Amino acid sequence: MAPVVARRRARQRVRILPLAGARSRSAEDWWWDRLAPSGSGYHLLQSDSMLLVLPGPGPARPRAQRRASRRAQLLRLRGARAAEAKAKPRTAPAPAPAPAPQQEPDPGWGDRIPLEILLQIFGLLVAADGPIPFLGRAARVCRRWHEAASQPALWHTLTLSPPLAGRPAKSGTKTEKKLLASLEWLMPSRFSQLQRLTLIHWKSQVHPVLKLVSESCPRLTFLKLSDCHGVTPDTLIMLAKACPQLHSLDIQHSMVESTAVVSFLEEAGPRMRKLWLTYSSQTTAVLGALLGSCCPQLQLLEVSTGLNHNSTPLQLPVEALQKGCPQLQVLRLLNLTWLPKPSGRAMTPGPGFPRLEELCLASSTCNFVSNEVLDRLLHGSPHLRLLDLRGCARITPAGLHDLPCQELEQLHLGLYGMSDRLTLAKEGSLLLTQKWCHTLQELDLSGQGFSEKDLEQALAAFSGTPGGSHLALCSLNLRGTRVTPGTVSSVISNCPGLLYLNLESCRCLPRGLKRAYRGPEEVQRCLQQLLTSLPPASQLGSSSQPALP
């Protein structure tokens, strides 16, 4: 009995194995034709661990494999027809039934998503992380994803940076040329709606890249050149003429001649809105163009120092800048040693900046900004929202109190690393909080020399009313001040929206509390620790005896 069973199983294996092989080969043929059908312009390249779909004509499948697959299918079809003819009696030949449609394997959910929905999904990812590298990877998933990733509407923001870290100059030039070769066929097909372009670390191929941009990107509005070399006047003028919507230029930390910038501003000045510059010996020529009303619609001007700090002070004619850029909303002079041009006895005040909302004069060293300079800048700016005066040790609370702005939201007066060698005001912080306590969201008093009693009175202005309308404060920096535990606990209790509190190097606080607190949980934990460390009679007041550091 056992030999008979063995022979039956052997016959079953002989009959089944060829059919299983034929099915796997049929599925493989279907996928091969599905991914790269003839005439589609794509071909398949099989490697050890992946299957690549590449554009262009490529090698076809081996003929022997295709002939063997077709021969096996014909043999199976003939055998099935012969078996049916033997089993049925001979009758009149009936018309052959139509062959049933072959069920193709499910290509996956990616092909079933409408293109419009796929574009919306890709748009959210591009808005969060940028088009590179996501769109490049998505284009290799399937033809539907490739079609979606190739839509110019998704390529509105682009950052191009050749990998040059740790490579010699010759190797960097070759890398830039390879990237340029890819851009030559990408620009016309995908970048027709490009709006924001950033070039980083381009040393030799800036002109060819910008030439491609001028030919293929007429909707460009923003251009940033960071650590780029070889930018000529012809390049920027060509770009200004070819891109009529270009209104923002950032050339910080790039080697650009002043003549190139001035020529660009003369061509595109009437439509310029934002300009970022790095201070150098050539900045005076660019500022001269601005003072001559070259950019009457300019809204943002930022001048900062480069890696090589320039010790030559920048002399800024405040009144002339107010006349040349009357629409200015943001003015930033970052880490600069600058002084205003002397006004003289008979000089009339300038028109001011009536639309100014942000003024940043932050510096890591002492500067020449005084109450008189601040008044010349802001005497006509009632809508100021942000005032950053970090490092401006000559500014006093009385000078700030006289400013016309009534709804200041951010005030930064920190003195970092310089308060030990300066004579600082010990009173006057109450003038600041009384004026802006209802609108201040961020307050930075780090390094200031206000006394314990003065800080207690100033921060008590945030107590508000039982109705609770003064809840705007969310960031408070008291690093290196003489604030007491009672004052800190009071301001935390009265400002439930406080999200950041810096108490580093506060000499009057107990040990273990002198650090920065981020988030509402940490701030409330600080309050609990302060309440447990204070005596019961002074939990709501200020401690008169400072603790040891």
Disulfide bonds with the S-S distance in Angstrom:
none
